[in-house]
Amino acid sequence: MIELDVVPTACCADERPDLIDAGRAADLAEVFKALADPTRVRLLEHIARTEDGTACACHLPDALGISQPTMSHHMQKLVKAGLVTREQRGRWAHYTVSPDAMAGVRGLLDSVTR
């Protein structure tokens, strides 16, 4: 039998980039779960594009062609994920996109598209 000198080779470079913190990953996963619904994406985009950055709940159902209970359900998910904030002004809730949440999403997307 012929013996060959076999030099083991690495399957890849030994470079190990830093991983995202598990807690931050869980938080971002919640954000992406909230954005996994087209109605919530439309609500978020609608709120973000309002002139003053705030949308009154009284206008959202008609603007998106959804019922008030449907709007409330979806807004609750967006608030829970931290994507929007809710402020009660008299009888109506007003929603504003959270810049910090958007920065977190943007940061993750930027880091994986380099």
Long-range contacts (C-beta under 8 A, 24 or more apart in sequence): 20-108, 24-104, 27-82, 27-104, 28-104, 28-105, 28-108, 30-80, 30-81, 30-82, 31-81, 31-82, 31-83, 31-101, 31-104, 31-105, 32-105, 33-81, 34-77, 34-78, 34-80, 34-81, 34-83, 35-81, 35-83, 37-74, 37-77, 39-64, 39-66, 39-70, 39-74, 40-74, 40-77, 40-78, 43-71, 43-74, 43-75, 43-78, 44-78, 44-83, 44-84, 44-97, 47-84, 47-95, 47-96, 47-97, 48-97, 53-96, 53-97, 54-87, 54-94, 54-95, 54-96, 55-94, 55-95, 55-96, 56-89, 56-92, 56-93, 56-94, 57-92, 57-93, 57-94, 57-95, 58-92, 60-95
